[in-house]
Amino acid sequence: MASPELGGGDGSYDFHLRSLSAASRDSAAAADPASDPNLLQSVTASPFEPFSSCLVYWMYIRIFSFLLLAPFFFSRVKVRRVCKMCREAKEARDEMVARAFPVMSKLFQRCAAAPTQAVASTGVLLLTILQFFLDFGEAVLHDADGSLKTFFRSCLSREFADPIVAERTLEFLVANKTKILSSFPTLIPQFYPLLLKLIASNGERLEKKFLEVLPLMMSAGSFLPLFLSLMDLPMLVVALEKVERSSGTLIGSSIATIQKSAAPEMLLALMDEAYTGSAIEDSRGNSGSDDSSPLDLADPMFLDLLKDENDGIAAKHWISPTISSTLQVAVNSPQSDRLKQSLEMAPRFLSLYFAIALRDVNDSLLCALIPVVMSRYAAMFPDKVFSFEVRKRLLDFILAAFQRSPDIIAVLKKPITDRLGEAHDNPAKTELALHLCWAIGEHGAGGINCKDVARELFENLELLLYENLATSRLGLSQEPGFDSMGASSRKSSQARLLCFVVTAIAKLATCHSELLPRARVSLAKVARSRTSDRRVWQRACDYLGLINEPAICLSVLGPSTAQGNGPGIVDWCEGGTTMVAHVPFYLLAEQKGPPFHDFSFADLLPAE
């Protein structure tokens, strides 16, 4: 076969292949591939000619120094040229790929096996070779799954903080996302923690590309852990910065290696404490609150934050002495640029995550996710703006999930009941309970067929109502910062919650008529209460009046989903063929004289 030539005098296929073959051979410099002279030989096409002037001499010296520092770059150029030749070849393409594959495979294995402290970064070169495997793997029956995992474990795990490697990795994943989804669907969900470390280290510069990769991270096995990892993105930045301060730069050394190197010292400390009863003191004399203290490798939260692969475990340790002290230091210290950017990016990542969940995820996974969302509503990084943005998205997701599948409320009866019982713990849990009350009433506790669930939730609403009517316990907490709320603020918060509870009771009774007698008793107690807020009292009186008019009550307070035919319900879609009765003209009760409107039913009914 004649060696195909590239236009412009860039060299032949055989020449580039021989250069890469020389680079892939073992040599005396195998411990550091960046210093391998064969890589330099793969770059130079001929020896240096005698220099005719001092200026030319120094120019070549500069070029020669550059080649010594960047041989992997030129190997990458060779790989790209070989890939281009194979892609553009019209004849003997399979033969060219078959000849190139063993060379590419050896070069990939050698670069992947480079020591962690190698001078040159191998990440971009490995990505270039991986692109060759993905493009031509079928021609040589090569499964690239093992090579992709090798790249994540041996290269990206120690170069995720390198801005060039990070950007090229995201570009590689975006360019090949269709092939990765079809051929390697579990790859990105398995290594999503490593990609989160990548974006945590590089910040908003790569946010747009990371958003394109984020959907690839979602699978059945990573769905729940990914949510928690996105919630804890600021904590991941704090952990990475803590590792960086205690162990040096994050580039070129795997965090797993750092953890392993400190294990013997930790083991000695534990043995000394077990046998002597006294712990070994820190040789640096840290007081425990200094942020430069070494990372506590025994803390499960930090171990979970800094992992490289998804272990499928959704339960995470949010409360621990190390995390509490670290959060306290983070709150009291000036925020780094990376931390500020993570606080801004995390809510946007959660928005995309929830949008995909509502669009693509089945009800079973939603039922598993919603309790986790509720448990983390009051447990997140203590930044006011971050907490506000995240909680808004969490509430919007919960309400949207209930709107999509109202029967989920019946399945999640137990966690919803637990959250209603925590309504008085702190303002965040009060706000969550308030929205859950609204959802219960709006969707009839799951629908007209969920009689038992509706009765149990109704009883919990009654309990919450009577508890707050008899006491002012709502808003009183031992947590720091909550006692600073004034009495008027606590009273307003209590009145707001009671308004939603009263509304939920009236709506449940409207959807489930067997609860009407108990609802009348509850609302009457509020109406007769002298201590209730004026707004709560007025709402209870209004609902008592509505309950006495079933048709009007069903139209106003009936569930917004899965309504059947009944008095007071107007199905405008059938208005063109069926008579519309029981239109709620009670809205005009306070108007005197003829109706003030000039519309007709033709304006409201859909055109045929």
Salt bridges, closest charged atoms under 4 A:
ASP14 OD1 - ARG99 NH2 2.83
ASP36 OD2 - ARG110 NH2 2.41
ASP135 OD2 - ARG87 NH2 2.85
ASP145 OD2 - LYS149 NZ 3.37
GLU167 OE1 - ARG205 NH1 3.22
GLU167 OE2 - LYS209 NZ 2.80
GLU171 OE1 - ARG168 NH1 3.85
GLU171 OE2 - LYS209 NZ 2.67
GLU204 OE2 - ARG348 NH2 3.41
GLU207 OE2 - ARG348 NE 2.53
ASP232 OD1 - ARG376 NH2 2.69
GLU241 OE2 - ARG338 NE 3.79
GLU244 OE1 - ARG338 NH2 2.52
ASP282 OD1 - ARG284 NE 3.88
ASP291 OD2 - ARG245 NH2 2.37
ASP304 OD1 - LYS307 NZ 3.26
ASP304 OD2 - LYS316 NZ 2.94
ASP308 OD1 - LYS197 NZ 2.44
GLU309 OE2 - ARG153 NE 2.83
ASP311 OD1 - LYS307 NZ 2.93
ASP360 OD2 - ARG359 NH2 2.90
ASP363 OD1 - ARG404 NH2 2.72
GLU389 OE1 - ARG393 NH1 2.80
ASP396 OD2 - LYS392 NZ 3.40
ASP418 OD2 - LYS414 NZ 2.89
GLU422 OE2 - ARG419 NH1 3.39
GLU422 OE1 - LYS429 NZ 3.79
ASP425 OD1 - HIS424 ND1 3.26
ASP425 OD2 - LYS429 NZ 3.60
GLU431 OE2 - HIS435 ND1 3.73
GLU431 OE1 - ARG496 NH1 2.76
GLU442 OE1 - LYS507 NZ 2.58
GLU456 OE1 - LYS413 NZ 2.82
GLU459 OE2 - ARG455 NH1 3.64
GLU459 OE2 - ARG518 NH1 3.71
GLU462 OE1 - ARG518 NH2 2.62
GLU467 OE2 - ARG473 NH2 2.26
GLU514 OE1 - LYS451 NZ 3.66
GLU514 OE2 - HIS512 ND1 3.86
ASP533 OD2 - ARG535 NE 2.96
